[in-house]
């Protein structure tokens, strides 16, 4: 079976983060900027992250990158790991206080 090819048009327009989030450039910022407010122009400079997870999954499949990743699950796992680490560091200090007494 031949290798799968990435979708070159999507590769140019979208970027996938390490956690699987899909970002893209906002539309409407290439010309006709004189009538737009400064606040709108500054906002259009920044990249946007796709909020629809189904669309993000479709784009990750087309780019053949992190196809099974779900950013919401990755974020939840990261928070759980941080909580476990904080709980692990808090427990030895409590034990040390009881031993010193």
C-alpha positions as CSV (number, residue, x, y, z in Angstrom):
1,X,0.0,0.0,0.0
2,X,1.4,3.4,-0.9
3,X,2.2,6.1,1.7
4,X,-0.5,8.6,2.6
5,X,0.2,12.1,1.5
6,X,-0.4,15.2,3.6
7,X,-2.8,17.8,2.3
8,X,-0.5,20.6,1.2
9,X,-3.1,23.3,1.2
10,X,-3.9,22.6,4.9
11,X,-0.2,22.3,5.7
12,X,0.2,25.9,4.6
13,X,-2.8,27.3,6.5
14,X,-2.9,25.3,9.8
15,X,-0.4,24.6,12.5
16,X,-0.8,21.8,15.1
17,X,0.6,22.3,18.6
18,X,2.3,19.7,20.7
19,X,-1.0,19.0,22.6
20,X,-3.0,18.7,19.4
21,X,-4.6,22.1,19.2
22,X,-5.1,23.4,15.6
23,X,-4.3,27.1,15.0
24,X,-4.8,29.3,11.9
25,X,-4.5,32.9,10.7
26,X,-7.6,34.9,11.0
27,X,-9.2,36.2,7.8
28,X,-9.7,39.8,6.8
29,X,-6.2,41.1,7.7
30,X,-4.5,41.3,4.3
31,X,-5.9,44.5,2.8
32,X,-8.6,47.2,3.3
33,X,-7.4,47.9,6.8
34,X,-7.8,51.7,6.8
35,X,-11.5,51.6,7.9
36,X,-10.9,48.9,10.6
37,X,-10.3,50.0,14.2
38,X,-6.9,49.6,15.8
39,X,-8.4,47.1,18.3
40,X,-9.7,44.9,15.4
41,X,-6.4,45.1,13.5
42,X,-4.4,44.0,16.6
43,X,-6.9,41.1,17.2
44,X,-6.6,40.0,13.6
45,X,-2.8,39.8,13.9
46,X,-3.0,37.0,16.4
47,X,-3.6,33.3,15.5
48,X,-6.9,31.7,16.4
49,X,-7.4,28.2,17.7
50,X,-10.2,26.0,16.3
51,X,-12.9,25.5,18.9
52,X,-14.8,22.7,17.0
53,X,-13.1,19.5,17.9
54,X,-14.5,17.6,14.9
55,X,-13.0,20.1,12.5
56,X,-9.6,20.0,14.4
57,X,-9.7,16.2,14.1
58,X,-10.4,16.3,10.4
59,X,-7.5,18.7,9.9
60,X,-5.1,16.6,12.0
61,X,-6.1,13.5,9.9
62,X,-5.4,15.5,6.6
63,X,-2.0,16.6,7.9
64,X,-1.2,13.1,9.3
65,X,-0.2,14.5,12.7
66,X,-1.4,13.5,16.1
67,X,-4.5,11.9,14.6
68,X,-5.7,10.3,17.8
69,X,-4.9,13.2,20.1
70,X,-7.7,15.1,21.8
71,X,-6.5,18.4,23.3
72,X,-9.2,18.3,26.0
73,X,-8.0,14.9,27.2
74,X,-4.4,16.0,27.0
75,X,-5.2,19.1,29.1
76,X,-7.1,17.0,31.7
77,X,-4.2,14.6,32.0
78,X,-1.7,17.4,32.4
79,X,-3.8,19.0,35.2
80,X,-4.1,15.6,36.9
81,X,-0.3,15.1,36.7
82,X,0.3,18.5,38.3
83,X,-2.2,17.8,41.1
84,X,-0.6,14.5,41.8
85,X,2.8,16.1,41.9
86,X,1.6,18.8,44.3
87,X,0.0,16.2,46.5
88,X,3.2,14.1,46.5
89,X,5.3,17.1,47.6
90,X,2.8,18.2,50.3
91,X,2.7,14.7,52.0
92,X,6.4,14.4,52.9
93,X,6.6,17.8,54.5
94,X,3.6,16.8,56.8
95,X,5.4,13.6,57.7
96,X,8.6,15.5,58.5
97,X,6.7,17.8,60.9
98,X,5.2,14.8,62.8
99,X,8.6,13.1,63.1
100,X,10.3,16.2,64.6
101,X,7.7,16.5,67.4
